């Protein structure tokens, strides 16, 4: 319970600071995710991160996952590897 409260508090703080944007996951986004999952053999969560970044025309995509970084670059995202 304590971890959940801390997570929600930090998420709200990041939203107020405009460091993150919450993207609703609808049917359309889930359908698009499948094409990335099949193309790159990645997890649904990773596909949704990539698609969300593309959806909001993100200036940068930060990841500590080298393979996700390479996929992001291939998908024309300005990815920064921080690992």
ChimeraX attribute file (.defattr): number of C-alpha atoms within 10 A of each C-alpha:
attribute: neighborCount
match mode: 1-to-1
recipient: residues
	/A:1	6
	/A:2	6
	/A:3	8
	/A:4	9
	/A:5	10
	/A:6	11
	/A:7	12
	/A:8	11
	/A:9	12
	/A:10	12
	/A:11	16
	/A:12	13
	/A:13	13
	/A:14	13
	/A:15	13
	/A:16	11
	/A:17	9
	/A:18	9
	/A:19	9
	/A:20	12
	/A:21	14
	/A:22	8
	/A:23	14
	/A:24	8
	/A:25	10
	/A:26	8
	/A:27	9
	/A:28	8
	/A:29	16
	/A:30	14
	/A:31	10
	/A:32	13
	/A:33	23
	/A:34	17
	/A:35	12
	/A:36	20
	/A:37	16
	/A:38	11
	/A:39	9
	/A:40	13
	/A:41	11
	/A:42	16
	/A:43	13
	/A:44	14
	/A:45	11
	/A:46	17
	/A:47	24
	/A:48	20
	/A:49	16
	/A:50	22
	/A:51	21
	/A:52	19
	/A:53	19
	/A:54	18
	/A:55	11
	/A:56	10
	/A:57	11
	/A:58	14
	/A:59	10
	/A:60	12
	/A:61	17
	/A:62	16
	/A:63	15
	/A:64	11
	/A:65	13
	/A:66	13
	/A:67	13
	/A:68	20
	/A:69	22
	/A:70	15
	/A:71	18
	/A:72	24
	/A:73	14
	/A:74	11
	/A:75	14
	/A:76	10
	/A:77	21
	/A:78	17
	/A:79	21
	/A:80	17
	/A:81	14
	/A:82	10
	/A:83	9
